Amino acid sequence: MVMRQTLDRVALSTRVEVVDIRGGWGVRQRLNQLGIHPGDHMMVKRSGIFHGPVLIAIHGCDVAIGRGMARHVIVREIT
């Protein structure tokens, strides 16, 4: 069974694939501008302890995403 979860709940150093983006047009547009699309692979590099931003590595770049935005990104762990 494939476990799906939101990006804000992923453990550090975990590689994931974007399955879906849930949210309105504004959320989808902002994530698109950051280079985050369904099918993309990324790794969680840092996750703020007190609900700070999530730092991910995607397409050779580090991108910080606020937790509110990360809750809209549905991912699955890849091995």
mmCIF file of the N, C-alpha and C atoms, coordinates in Angstrom:
data_MODEL
# 
_entry.id   MODEL 
# 
loop_
_atom_site.group_PDB 
_atom_site.id 
_atom_site.type_symbol 
_atom_site.label_atom_id 
_atom_site.label_alt_id 
_atom_site.label_comp_id 
_atom_site.label_asym_id 
_atom_site.label_entity_id 
_atom_site.label_seq_id 
_atom_site.pdbx_PDB_ins_code 
_atom_site.Cartn_x 
_atom_site.Cartn_y 
_atom_site.Cartn_z 
_atom_site.occupancy 
_atom_site.B_iso_or_equiv 
_atom_site.pdbx_formal_charge 
_atom_site.auth_seq_id 
_atom_site.auth_comp_id 
_atom_site.auth_asym_id 
_atom_site.auth_atom_id 
_atom_site.pdbx_PDB_model_num 
ATOM 1   N N  . MET A 1 1  ? 0.841  -1.188 0.000   1.00 0.00 ? 1  MET A N  1 
ATOM 2   C CA . MET A 1 1  ? 0.000  0.000  0.000   1.00 0.00 ? 1  MET A CA 1 
ATOM 3   C C  . MET A 1 1  ? 0.884  1.249  0.000   1.00 0.00 ? 1  MET A C  1 
ATOM 4   N N  . VAL A 1 2  ? 0.549  2.207  -0.815  1.00 0.00 ? 2  VAL A N  1 
ATOM 5   C CA . VAL A 1 2  ? 1.315  3.446  -0.912  1.00 0.00 ? 2  VAL A CA 1 
ATOM 6   C C  . VAL A 1 2  ? 0.740  4.452  0.079   1.00 0.00 ? 2  VAL A C  1 
ATOM 7   N N  . MET A 1 3  ? 1.595  4.928  0.966   1.00 0.00 ? 3  MET A N  1 
ATOM 8   C CA . MET A 1 3  ? 1.166  5.920  1.951   1.00 0.00 ? 3  MET A CA 1 
ATOM 9   C C  . MET A 1 3  ? 1.243  7.310  1.336   1.00 0.00 ? 3  MET A C  1 
ATOM 10  N N  . ARG A 1 4  ? 0.149  8.013  1.390   1.00 0.00 ? 4  ARG A N  1 
ATOM 11  C CA . ARG A 1 4  ? 0.108  9.398  0.920   1.00 0.00 ? 4  ARG A CA 1 
ATOM 12  C C  . ARG A 1 4  ? -0.051 10.299 2.129   1.00 0.00 ? 4  ARG A C  1 
ATOM 13  N N  . GLN A 1 5  ? 0.613  11.431 2.087   1.00 0.00 ? 5  GLN A N  1 
ATOM 14  C CA . GLN A 1 5  ? 0.529  12.392 3.171   1.00 0.00 ? 5  GLN A CA 1 
ATOM 15  C C  . GLN A 1 5  ? 0.824  13.773 2.616   1.00 0.00 ? 5  GLN A C  1 
ATOM 16  N N  . THR A 1 6  ? 0.628  14.768 3.438   1.00 0.00 ? 6  THR A N  1 
ATOM 17  C CA . THR A 1 6  ? 0.924  16.124 2.993   1.00 0.00 ? 6  THR A CA 1 
ATOM 18  C C  . THR A 1 6  ? 2.400  16.417 3.246   1.00 0.00 ? 6  THR A C  1 
ATOM 19  N N  . LEU A 1 7  ? 2.937  17.339 2.478   1.00 0.00 ? 7  LEU A N  1 
ATOM 20  C CA . LEU A 1 7  ? 4.364  17.656 2.540   1.00 0.00 ? 7  LEU A CA 1 
ATOM 21  C C  . LEU A 1 7  ? 4.797  18.142 3.917   1.00 0.00 ? 7  LEU A C  1 
ATOM 22  N N  . ASP A 1 8  ? 3.925  18.808 4.647   1.00 0.00 ? 8  ASP A N  1 
ATOM 23  C CA . ASP A 1 8  ? 4.312  19.331 5.963   1.00 0.00 ? 8  ASP A CA 1 
ATOM 24  C C  . ASP A 1 8  ? 4.491  18.230 7.010   1.00 0.00 ? 8  ASP A C  1 
ATOM 25  N N  . ARG A 1 9  ? 4.111  17.002 6.710   1.00 0.00 ? 9  ARG A N  1 
ATOM 26  C CA . ARG A 1 9  ? 4.232  15.884 7.659   1.00 0.00 ? 9  ARG A CA 1 
ATOM 27  C C  . ARG A 1 9  ? 5.346  14.907 7.309   1.00 0.00 ? 9  ARG A C  1 
ATOM 28  N N  . VAL A 1 10 ? 6.129  15.203 6.301   1.00 0.00 ? 10 VAL A N  1 
ATOM 29  C CA . VAL A 1 10 ? 7.193  14.301 5.859   1.00 0.00 ? 10 VAL A CA 1 
ATOM 30  C C  . VAL A 1 10 ? 8.420  14.454 6.754   1.00 0.00 ? 10 VAL A C  1 
ATOM 31  N N  . ALA A 1 11 ? 9.043  13.320 7.084   1.00 0.00 ? 11 ALA A N  1 
ATOM 32  C CA . ALA A 1 11 ? 10.243 13.315 7.927   1.00 0.00 ? 11 ALA A CA 1 
ATOM 33  C C  . ALA A 1 11 ? 11.448 13.862 7.148   1.00 0.00 ? 11 ALA A C  1 
ATOM 34  N N  . LEU A 1 12 ? 12.444 14.323 7.870   1.00 0.00 ? 12 LEU A N  1 
ATOM 35  C CA . LEU A 1 12 ? 13.663 14.855 7.262   1.00 0.00 ? 12 LEU A CA 1 
ATOM 36  C C  . LEU A 1 12 ? 14.375 13.797 6.426   1.00 0.00 ? 12 LEU A C  1 
ATOM 37  N N  . SER A 1 13 ? 15.037 14.232 5.383   1.00 0.00 ? 13 SER A N  1 
ATOM 38  C CA . SER A 1 13 ? 15.827 13.393 4.465   1.00 0.00 ? 13 SER A CA 1 
ATOM 39  C C  . SER A 1 13 ? 14.998 12.336 3.749   1.00 0.00 ? 13 SER A C  1 
ATOM 40  N N  . THR A 1 14 ? 13.713 12.538 3.659   1.00 0.00 ? 14 THR A N  1 
ATOM 41  C CA . THR A 1 14 ? 12.841 11.598 2.956   1.00 0.00 ? 14 THR A CA 1 
ATOM 42  C C  . THR A 1 14 ? 12.635 12.071 1.526   1.00 0.00 ? 14 THR A C  1 
ATOM 43  N N  . ARG A 1 15 ? 12.783 11.135 0.586   1.00 0.00 ? 15 ARG A N  1 
ATOM 44  C CA . ARG A 1 15 ? 12.529 11.450 -0.821  1.00 0.00 ? 15 ARG A CA 1 
ATOM 45  C C  . ARG A 1 15 ? 11.067 11.147 -1.116  1.00 0.00 ? 15 ARG A C  1 
ATOM 46  N N  . VAL A 1 16 ? 10.404 12.082 -1.759  1.00 0.00 ? 16 VAL A N  1 
ATOM 47  C CA . VAL A 1 16 ? 8.982  11.938 -2.052  1.00 0.00 ? 16 VAL A CA 1 
ATOM 48  C C  . VAL A 1 16 ? 8.688  12.342 -3.491  1.00 0.00 ? 16 VAL A C  1 
ATOM 49  N N  . GLU A 1 17 ? 7.533  11.897 -3.974  1.00 0.00 ? 17 GLU A N  1 
ATOM 50  C CA . GLU A 1 17 ? 7.029  12.292 -5.286  1.00 0.00 ? 17 GLU A CA 1 
ATOM 51  C C  . GLU A 1 17 ? 5.721  13.040 -5.073  1.00 0.00 ? 17 GLU A C  1 
ATOM 52  N N  . VAL A 1 18 ? 5.547  14.136 -5.788  1.00 0.00 ? 18 VAL A N  1 
ATOM 53  C CA . VAL A 1 18 ? 4.308  14.905 -5.701  1.00 0.00 ? 18 VAL A CA 1 
ATOM 54  C C  . VAL A 1 18 ? 3.218  14.124 -6.430  1.00 0.00 ? 18 VAL A C  1 
ATOM 55  N N  . VAL A 1 19 ? 2.142  13.812 -5.708  1.00 0.00 ? 19 VAL A N  1 
ATOM 56  C CA . VAL A 1 19 ? 1.018  13.068 -6.271  1.00 0.00 ? 19 VAL A CA 1 
ATOM 57  C C  . VAL A 1 19 ? -0.061 14.024 -6.760  1.00 0.00 ? 19 VAL A C  1 
ATOM 58  N N  . ASP A 1 20 ? -0.348 15.047 -5.951  1.00 0.00 ? 20 ASP A N  1 
ATOM 59  C CA . ASP A 1 20 ? -1.431 15.969 -6.284  1.00 0.00 ? 20 ASP A CA 1 
ATOM 60  C C  . ASP A 1 20 ? -1.208 17.282 -5.549  1.00 0.00 ? 20 ASP A C  1 
ATOM 61  N N  . ILE A 1 21 ? -1.824 18.312 -6.049  1.00 0.00 ? 21 ILE A N  1 
ATOM 62  C CA . ILE A 1 21 ? -1.828 19.606 -5.372  1.00 0.00 ? 21 ILE A CA 1 
ATOM 63  C C  . ILE A 1 21 ? -3.283 19.971 -5.146  1.00 0.00 ? 21 ILE A C  1 
ATOM 64  N N  . ARG A 1 22 ? -3.631 20.098 -3.879  1.00 0.00 ? 22 ARG A N  1 
ATOM 65  C CA . ARG A 1 22 ? -5.006 20.421 -3.507  1.00 0.00 ? 22 ARG A CA 1 
ATOM 66  C C  . ARG A 1 22 ? -5.065 21.889 -3.158  1.00 0.00 ? 22 ARG A C  1 
ATOM 67  N N  . GLY A 1 23 ? -5.968 22.586 -3.757  1.00 0.00 ? 23 GLY A N  1 
ATOM 68  C CA . GLY A 1 23 ? -6.090 24.006 -3.463  1.00 0.00 ? 23 GLY A CA 1 
ATOM 69  C C  . GLY A 1 23 ? -6.617 24.754 -4.659  1.00 0.00 ? 23 GLY A C  1 
ATOM 70  N N  . GLY A 1 24 ? -6.827 26.008 -4.455  1.00 0.00 ? 24 GLY A N  1 
ATOM 71  C CA . GLY A 1 24 ? -7.365 26.855 -5.503  1.00 0.00 ? 24 GLY A CA 1 
ATOM 72  C C  . GLY A 1 24 ? -6.329 27.285 -6.516  1.00 0.00 ? 24 GLY A C  1 
ATOM 73  N N  . TRP A 1 25 ? -6.776 28.147 -7.392  1.00 0.00 ? 25 TRP A N  1 
ATOM 74  C CA . TRP A 1 25 ? -5.926 28.634 -8.471  1.00 0.00 ? 25 TRP A CA 1 
ATOM 75  C C  . TRP A 1 25 ? -4.676 29.322 -7.946  1.00 0.00 ? 25 TRP A C  1 
ATOM 76  N N  . GLY A 1 26 ? -4.814 30.128 -6.900  1.00 0.00 ? 26 GLY A N  1 
ATOM 77  C CA . GLY A 1 26 ? -3.669 30.854 -6.349  1.00 0.00 ? 26 GLY A CA 1 
ATOM 78  C C  . GLY A 1 26 ? -2.600 29.930 -5.789  1.00 0.00 ? 26 GLY A C  1 
ATOM 79  N N  . VAL A 1 27 ? -3.022 28.892 -5.101  1.00 0.00 ? 27 VAL A N  1 
ATOM 80  C CA . VAL A 1 27 ? -2.077 27.913 -4.538  1.00 0.00 ? 27 VAL A CA 1 
ATOM 81  C C  . VAL A 1 27 ? -1.352 27.196 -5.664  1.00 0.00 ? 27 VAL A C  1 
ATOM 82  N N  . ARG A 1 28 ? -2.097 26.737 -6.634  1.00 0.00 ? 28 ARG A N  1 
ATOM 83  C CA . ARG A 1 28 ? -1.488 26.021 -7.763  1.00 0.00 ? 28 ARG A CA 1 
ATOM 84  C C  . ARG A 1 28 ? -0.520 26.908 -8.545  1.00 0.00 ? 28 ARG A C  1 
ATOM 85  N N  . GLN A 1 29 ? -0.890 28.161 -8.739  1.00 0.00 ? 29 GLN A N  1 
ATOM 86  C CA . GLN A 1 29 ? -0.023 29.082 -9.476  1.00 0.00 ? 29 GLN A CA 1 
ATOM 87  C C  . GLN A 1 29 ? 1.278  29.333 -8.717  1.00 0.00 ? 29 GLN A C  1 
ATOM 88  N N  . ARG A 1 30 ? 1.184  29.551 -7.405  1.00 0.00 ? 30 ARG A N  1 
ATOM 89  C CA . ARG A 1 30 ? 2.391  29.819 -6.605  1.00 0.00 ? 30 ARG A CA 1 
ATOM 90  C C  . ARG A 1 30 ? 3.324  28.612 -6.602  1.00 0.00 ? 30 ARG A C  1 
ATOM 91  N N  . LEU A 1 31 ? 2.780  27.415 -6.420  1.00 0.00 ? 31 LEU A N  1 
ATOM 92  C CA . LEU A 1 31 ? 3.614  26.220 -6.434  1.00 0.00 ? 31 LEU A CA 1 
ATOM 93  C C  . LEU A 1 31 ? 4.202  25.978 -7.822  1.00 0.00 ? 31 LEU A C  1 
ATOM 94  N N  . ASN A 1 32 ? 3.457  26.292 -8.854  1.00 0.00 ? 32 ASN A N  1 
ATOM 95  C CA . ASN A 1 32 ? 3.973  26.189 -10.215 1.00 0.00 ? 32 ASN A CA 1 
ATOM 96  C C  . ASN A 1 32 ? 5.157  27.136 -10.418 1.00 0.00 ? 32 ASN A C  1 
ATOM 97  N N  . GLN A 1 33 ? 5.065  28.340 -9.881  1.00 0.00 ? 33 GLN A N  1 
ATOM 98  C CA . GLN A 1 33 ? 6.163  29.301 -9.979  1.00 0.00 ? 33 GLN A CA 1 
ATOM 99  C C  . GLN A 1 33 ? 7.408  28.812 -9.244  1.00 0.00 ? 33 GLN A C  1 
ATOM 100 N N  . LEU A 1 34 ? 7.208  28.031 -8.178  1.00 0.00 ? 34 LEU A N  1 
ATOM 101 C CA . LEU A 1 34 ? 8.329  27.470 -7.420  1.00 0.00 ? 34 LEU A CA 1 
ATOM 102 C C  . LEU A 1 34 ? 8.876  26.200 -8.065  1.00 0.00 ? 34 LEU A C  1 
ATOM 103 N N  . GLY A 1 35 ? 8.233  25.733 -9.130  1.00 0.00 ? 35 GLY A N  1 
ATOM 104 C CA . GLY A 1 35 ? 8.699  24.546 -9.842  1.00 0.00 ? 35 GLY A CA 1 
ATOM 105 C C  . GLY A 1 35 ? 8.186  23.247 -9.259  1.00 0.00 ? 35 GLY A C  1 
ATOM 106 N N  . ILE A 1 36 ? 7.063  23.287 -8.551  1.00 0.00 ? 36 ILE A N  1 
ATOM 107 C CA . ILE A 1 36 ? 6.504  22.092 -7.927  1.00 0.00 ? 36 ILE A CA 1 
ATOM 108 C C  . ILE A 1 36 ? 5.259  21.673 -8.692  1.00 0.00 ? 36 ILE A C  1 
ATOM 109 N N  . HIS A 1 37 ? 5.338  20.475 -9.291  1.00 0.00 ? 37 HIS A N  1 
ATOM 110 C CA . HIS A 1 37 ? 4.257  19.960 -10.135 1.00 0.00 ? 37 HIS A CA 1 
ATOM 111 C C  . HIS A 1 37 ? 4.017  18.492 -9.794  1.00 0.00 ? 37 HIS A C  1 
ATOM 112 N N  . PRO A 1 38 ? 2.829  17.970 -10.047 1.00 0.00 ? 38 PRO A N  1 
ATOM 113 C CA . PRO A 1 38 ? 2.610  16.530 -9.867  1.00 0.00 ? 38 PRO A CA 1 
ATOM 114 C C  . PRO A 1 38 ? 3.606  15.730 -10.706 1.00 0.00 ? 38 PRO A C  1 
ATOM 115 N N  . GLY A 1 39 ? 4.158  14.678 -10.097 1.00 0.00 ? 39 GLY A N  1 
ATOM 116 C CA . GLY A 1 39 ? 5.162  13.845 -10.767 1.00 0.00 ? 39 GLY A CA 1 
ATOM 117 C C  . GLY A 1 39 ? 6.589  14.207 -10.414 1.00 0.00 ? 39 GLY A C  1 
ATOM 118 N N  . ASP A 1 40 ? 6.825  15.390 -9.866  1.00 0.00 ? 40 ASP A N  1 
ATOM 119 C CA . ASP A 1 40 ? 8.171  15.814 -9.487  1.00 0.00 ? 40 ASP A CA 1 
ATOM 120 C C  . ASP A 1 40 ? 8.657  15.065 -8.251  1.00 0.00 ? 40 ASP A C  1 
ATOM 121 N N  . HIS A 1 41 ? 9.971  14.820 -8.200  1.00 0.00 ? 41 HIS A N  1 
ATOM 122 C CA . HIS A 1 41 ? 10.597 14.198 -7.038  1.00 0.00 ? 41 HIS A CA 1 
ATOM 123 C C  . HIS A 1 41 ? 11.328 15.272 -6.246  1.00 0.00 ? 41 HIS A C  1 
ATOM 124 N N  . MET A 1 42 ? 11.284 15.153 -4.923  1.00 0.00 ? 42 MET A N  1 
ATOM 125 C CA . MET A 1 42 ? 11.954 16.125 -4.060  1.00 0.00 ? 42 MET A CA 1 
ATOM 126 C C  . MET A 1 42 ? 12.406 15.451 -2.783  1.00 0.00 ? 42 MET A C  1 
ATOM 127 N N  . MET A 1 43 ? 13.248 16.143 -2.023  1.00 0.00 ? 43 MET A N  1 
ATOM 128 C CA . MET A 1 43 ? 13.702 15.639 -0.738  1.00 0.00 ? 43 MET A CA 1 
ATOM 129 C C  . MET A 1 43 ? 13.515 16.733 0.310   1.00 0.00 ? 43 MET A C  1 
ATOM 130 N N  . VAL A 1 44 ? 13.008 16.351 1.464   1.00 0.00 ? 44 VAL A N  1 
ATOM 131 C CA . VAL A 1 44 ? 12.830 17.301 2.566   1.00 0.00 ? 44 VAL A CA 1 
ATOM 132 C C  . VAL A 1 44 ? 14.173 17.458 3.264   1.00 0.00 ? 44 VAL A C  1 
ATOM 133 N N  . LYS A 1 45 ? 14.713 18.664 3.253   1.00 0.00 ? 45 LYS A N  1 
ATOM 134 C CA . LYS A 1 45 ? 16.017 18.932 3.853   1.00 0.00 ? 45 LYS A CA 1 
ATOM 135 C C  . LYS A 1 45 ? 15.913 19.463 5.271   1.00 0.00 ? 45 LYS A C  1 
ATOM 136 N N  . ARG A 1 46 ? 14.858 20.220 5.534   1.00 0.00 ? 46 ARG A N  1 
ATOM 137 C CA . ARG A 1 46 ? 14.696 20.785 6.876   1.00 0.00 ? 46 ARG A CA 1 
ATOM 138 C C  . ARG A 1 46 ? 13.226 21.088 7.097   1.00 0.00 ? 46 ARG A C  1 
ATOM 139 N N  . SER A 1 47 ? 12.817 20.897 8.329   1.00 0.00 ? 47 SER A N  1 
ATOM 140 C CA . SER A 1 47 ? 11.441 21.177 8.701   1.00 0.00 ? 47 SER A CA 1 
ATOM 141 C C  . SER A 1 47 ? 11.477 21.914 10.028  1.00 0.00 ? 47 SER A C  1 
ATOM 142 N N  . GLY A 1 48 ? 10.962 23.128 10.051  1.00 0.00 ? 48 GLY A N  1 
ATOM 143 C CA . GLY A 1 48 ? 11.014 23.946 11.259  1.00 0.00 ? 48 GLY A CA 1 
ATOM 144 C C  . GLY A 1 48 ? 10.334 23.276 12.439  1.00 0.00 ? 48 GLY A C  1 
ATOM 145 N N  . ILE A 1 49 ? 10.951 23.349 13.586  1.00 0.00 ? 49 ILE A N  1 
ATOM 146 C CA . ILE A 1 49 ? 10.433 22.696 14.783  1.00 0.00 ? 49 ILE A CA 1 
ATOM 147 C C  . ILE A 1 49 ? 9.103  23.298 15.203  1.00 0.00 ? 49 ILE A C  1 
ATOM 148 N N  . PHE A 1 50 ? 9.033  24.589 15.255  1.00 0.00 ? 50 PHE A N  1 
ATOM 149 C CA . PHE A 1 50 ? 7.821  25.259 15.721  1.00 0.00 ? 50 PHE A CA 1 
ATOM 150 C C  . PHE A 1 50 ? 6.996  25.782 14.558  1.00 0.00 ? 50 PHE A C  1 
ATOM 151 N N  . HIS A 1 51 ? 6.655  24.881 13.653  1.00 0.00 ? 51 HIS A N  1 
ATOM 152 C CA . HIS A 1 51 ? 5.794  25.196 12.515  1.00 0.00 ? 51 HIS A CA 1 
ATOM 153 C C  . HIS A 1 51 ? 6.387  26.260 11.591  1.00 0.00 ? 51 HIS A C  1 
ATOM 154 N N  . GLY A 1 52 ? 7.680  26.228 11.432  1.00 0.00 ? 52 GLY A N  1 
ATOM 155 C CA . GLY A 1 52 ? 8.334  27.117 10.481  1.00 0.00 ? 52 GLY A CA 1 
ATOM 156 C C  . GLY A 1 52 ? 8.237  26.529 9.083   1.00 0.00 ? 52 GLY A C  1 
ATOM 157 N N  . PRO A 1 53 ? 8.936  27.112 8.129   1.00 0.00 ? 53 PRO A N  1 
ATOM 158 C CA . PRO A 1 53 ? 8.851  26.639 6.745   1.00 0.00 ? 53 PRO A CA 1 
ATOM 159 C C  . PRO A 1 53 ? 9.500  25.272 6.560   1.00 0.00 ? 53 PRO A C  1 
ATOM 160 N N  . VAL A 1 54 ? 9.137  24.618 5.466   1.00 0.00 ? 54 VAL A N  1 
ATOM 161 C CA . VAL A 1 54 ? 9.709  23.335 5.070   1.00 0.00 ? 54 VAL A CA 1 
ATOM 162 C C  . VAL A 1 54 ? 10.698 23.631 3.946   1.00 0.00 ? 54 VAL A C  1 
ATOM 163 N N  . LEU A 1 55 ? 11.947 23.171 4.090   1.00 0.00 ? 55 LEU A N  1 
ATOM 164 C CA . LEU A 1 55 ? 12.971 23.372 3.067   1.00 0.00 ? 55 LEU A CA 1 
ATOM 165 C C  . LEU A 1 55 ? 13.092 22.088 2.267   1.00 0.00 ? 55 LEU A C  1 
ATOM 166 N N  . ILE A 1 56 ? 12.905 22.194 0.961   1.00 0.00 ? 56 ILE A N  1 
ATOM 167 C CA . ILE A 1 56 ? 12.989 21.026 0.088   1.00 0.00 ? 56 ILE A CA 1 
ATOM 168 C C  . ILE A 1 56 ? 14.042 21.254 -0.985  1.00 0.00 ? 56 ILE A C  1 
ATOM 169 N N  . ALA A 1 57 ? 14.575 20.150 -1.499  1.00 0.00 ? 57 ALA A N  1 
ATOM 170 C CA . ALA A 1 57 ? 15.473 20.189 -2.653  1.00 0.00 ? 57 ALA A CA 1 
ATOM 171 C C  . ALA A 1 57 ? 14.683 19.645 -3.835  1.00 0.00 ? 57 ALA A C  1 
ATOM 172 N N  . ILE A 1 58 ? 14.557 20.460 -4.882  1.00 0.00 ? 58 ILE A N  1 
ATOM 173 C CA . ILE A 1 58 ? 13.815 20.069 -6.076  1.00 0.00 ? 58 ILE A CA 1 
ATOM 174 C C  . ILE A 1 58 ? 14.467 20.703 -7.292  1.00 0.00 ? 58 ILE A C  1 
ATOM 175 N N  . HIS A 1 59 ? 14.667 19.928 -8.334  1.00 0.00 ? 59 HIS A N  1 
ATOM 176 C CA . HIS A 1 59 ? 15.280 20.407 -9.592  1.00 0.00 ? 59 HIS A CA 1 
ATOM 177 C C  . HIS A 1 59 ? 16.638 21.064 -9.344  1.00 0.00 ? 59 HIS A C  1 
ATOM 178 N N  . GLY A 1 60 ? 17.408 20.553 -8.378  1.00 0.00 ? 60 GLY A N  1 
ATOM 179 C CA . GLY A 1 60 ? 18.738 21.082 -8.101  1.00 0.00 ? 60 GLY A CA 1 
ATOM 180 C C  . GLY A 1 60 ? 18.759 22.371 -7.303  1.00 0.00 ? 60 GLY A C  1 
ATOM 181 N N  . CYS A 1 61 ? 17.619 22.793 -6.780  1.00 0.00 ? 61 CYS A N  1 
ATOM 182 C CA . CYS A 1 61 ? 17.532 24.026 -5.998  1.00 0.00 ? 61 CYS A CA 1 
ATOM 183 C C  . CYS A 1 61 ? 16.898 23.739 -4.644  1.00 0.00 ? 61 CYS A C  1 
ATOM 184 N N  . ASP A 1 62 ? 17.217 24.578 -3.672  1.00 0.00 ? 62 ASP A N  1 
ATOM 185 C CA . ASP A 1 62 ? 16.560 24.518 -2.372  1.00 0.00 ? 62 ASP A CA 1 
ATOM 186 C C  . ASP A 1 62 ? 15.436 25.545 -2.367  1.00 0.00 ? 62 ASP A C  1 
ATOM 187 N N  . VAL A 1 63 ? 14.257 25.105 -1.950  1.00 0.00 ? 63 VAL A N  1 
ATOM 188 C CA . VAL A 1 63 ? 13.079 25.965 -1.929  1.00 0.00 ? 63 VAL A CA 1 
ATOM 189 C C  . VAL A 1 63 ? 12.428 25.864 -0.555  1.00 0.00 ? 63 VAL A C  1 
ATOM 190 N N  . ALA A 1 64 ? 12.115 27.014 0.048   1.00 0.00 ? 64 ALA A N  1 
ATOM 191 C CA . ALA A 1 64 ? 11.411 27.041 1.330   1.00 0.00 ? 64 ALA A CA 1 
ATOM 192 C C  . ALA A 1 64 ? 9.934  27.286 1.065   1.00 0.00 ? 64 ALA A C  1 
ATOM 193 N N  . ILE A 1 65 ? 9.109  26.467 1.691   1.00 0.00 ? 65 ILE A N  1 
ATOM 194 C CA . ILE A 1 65 ? 7.662  26.573 1.526   1.00 0.00 ? 65 ILE A CA 1 
ATOM 195 C C  . ILE A 1 65 ? 7.036  26.684 2.907   1.00 0.00 ? 65 ILE A C  1 
ATOM 196 N N  . GLY A 1 66 ? 6.158  27.646 3.081   1.00 0.00 ? 66 GLY A N  1 
ATOM 197 C CA . GLY A 1 66 ? 5.446  27.785 4.343   1.00 0.00 ? 66 GLY A CA 1 
ATOM 198 C C  . GLY A 1 66 ? 4.590  26.563 4.609   1.00 0.00 ? 66 GLY A C  1 
ATOM 199 N N  . ARG A 1 67 ? 4.359  26.266 5.874   1.00 0.00 ? 67 ARG A N  1 
ATOM 200 C CA . ARG A 1 67 ? 3.574  25.080 6.244   1.00 0.00 ? 67 ARG A CA 1 
ATOM 201 C C  . ARG A 1 67 ? 2.155  25.124 5.682   1.00 0.00 ? 67 ARG A C  1 
ATOM 202 N N  . GLY A 1 68 ? 1.559  26.294 5.628   1.00 0.00 ? 68 GLY A N  1 
ATOM 203 C CA . GLY A 1 68 ? 0.214  26.392 5.068   1.00 0.00 ? 68 GLY A CA 1 
ATOM 204 C C  . GLY A 1 68 ? 0.186  25.962 3.614   1.00 0.00 ? 68 GLY A C  1 
ATOM 205 N N  . MET A 1 69 ? 1.191  26.352 2.851   1.00 0.00 ? 69 MET A N  1 
ATOM 206 C CA . MET A 1 69 ? 1.292  25.959 1.448   1.00 0.00 ? 69 MET A CA 1 
ATOM 207 C C  . MET A 1 69 ? 1.643  24.477 1.340   1.00 0.00 ? 69 MET A C  1 
ATOM 208 N N  . ALA A 1 70 ? 2.526  23.990 2.221   1.00 0.00 ? 70 ALA A N  1 
ATOM 209 C CA . ALA A 1 70 ? 2.952  22.587 2.178   1.00 0.00 ? 70 ALA A CA 1 
ATOM 210 C C  . ALA A 1 70 ? 1.787  21.641 2.459   1.00 0.00 ? 70 ALA A C  1 
ATOM 211 N N  . ARG A 1 71 ? 0.793  22.098 3.200   1.00 0.00 ? 71 ARG A N  1 
ATOM 212 C CA . ARG A 1 71 ? -0.381 21.261 3.488   1.00 0.00 ? 71 ARG A CA 1 
ATOM 213 C C  . ARG A 1 71 ? -1.214 20.963 2.243   1.00 0.00 ? 71 ARG A C  1 
ATOM 214 N N  . HIS A 1 72 ? -1.017 21.725 1.196   1.00 0.00 ? 72 HIS A N  1 
ATOM 215 C CA . HIS A 1 72 ? -1.768 21.516 -0.048  1.00 0.00 ? 72 HIS A CA 1 
ATOM 216 C C  . HIS A 1 72 ? -1.087 20.528 -0.982  1.00 0.00 ? 72 HIS A C  1 
ATOM 217 N N  . VAL A 1 73 ? 0.166  20.144 -0.673  1.00 0.00 ? 73 VAL A N  1 
ATOM 218 C CA . VAL A 1 73 ? 0.941  19.255 -1.551  1.00 0.00 ? 73 VAL A CA 1 
ATOM 219 C C  . VAL A 1 73 ? 0.825  17.827 -1.029  1.00 0.00 ? 73 VAL A C  1 
ATOM 220 N N  . ILE A 1 74 ? 0.205  16.950 -1.808  1.00 0.00 ? 74 ILE A N  1 
ATOM 221 C CA . ILE A 1 74 ? 0.052  15.538 -1.443  1.00 0.00 ? 74 ILE A CA 1 
ATOM 222 C C  . ILE A 1 74 ? 1.219  14.772 -2.067  1.00 0.00 ? 74 ILE A C  1 
ATOM 223 N N  . VAL A 1 75 ? 1.936  14.016 -1.228  1.00 0.00 ? 75 VAL A N  1 
ATOM 224 C CA . VAL A 1 75 ? 3.134  13.302 -1.681  1.00 0.00 ? 75 VAL A CA 1 
ATOM 225 C C  . VAL A 1 75 ? 3.076  11.838 -1.265  1.00 0.00 ? 75 VAL A C  1 
ATOM 226 N N  . ARG A 1 76 ? 3.953  11.045 -1.893  1.00 0.00 ? 76 ARG A N  1 
ATOM 227 C CA . ARG A 1 76 ? 4.159  9.670  -1.461  1.00 0.00 ? 76 ARG A CA 1 
ATOM 228 C C  . ARG A 1 76 ? 5.655  9.423  -1.398  1.00 0.00 ? 76 ARG A C  1 
ATOM 229 N N  . GLU A 1 77 ? 6.053  8.613  -0.443  1.00 0.00 ? 77 GLU A N  1 
ATOM 230 C CA . GLU A 1 77 ? 7.471  8.307  -0.253  1.00 0.00 ? 77 GLU A CA 1 
ATOM 231 C C  . GLU A 1 77 ? 7.958  7.401  -1.371  1.00 0.00 ? 77 GLU A C  1 
ATOM 232 N N  . ILE A 1 78 ? 9.175  7.686  -1.849  1.00 0.00 ? 78 ILE A N  1 
ATOM 233 C CA . ILE A 1 78 ? 9.791  6.832  -2.873  1.00 0.00 ? 78 ILE A CA 1 
ATOM 234 C C  . ILE A 1 78 ? 11.069 6.240  -2.300  1.00 0.00 ? 78 ILE A C  1 
ATOM 235 N N  . THR A 1 79 ? 11.466 5.109  -2.834  1.00 0.00 ? 79 THR A N  1 
ATOM 236 C CA . THR A 1 79 ? 12.665 4.449  -2.330  1.00 0.00 ? 79 THR A CA 1 
ATOM 237 C C  . THR A 1 79 ? 13.759 4.460  -3.349  1.00 0.00 ? 79 THR A C  1 
# 
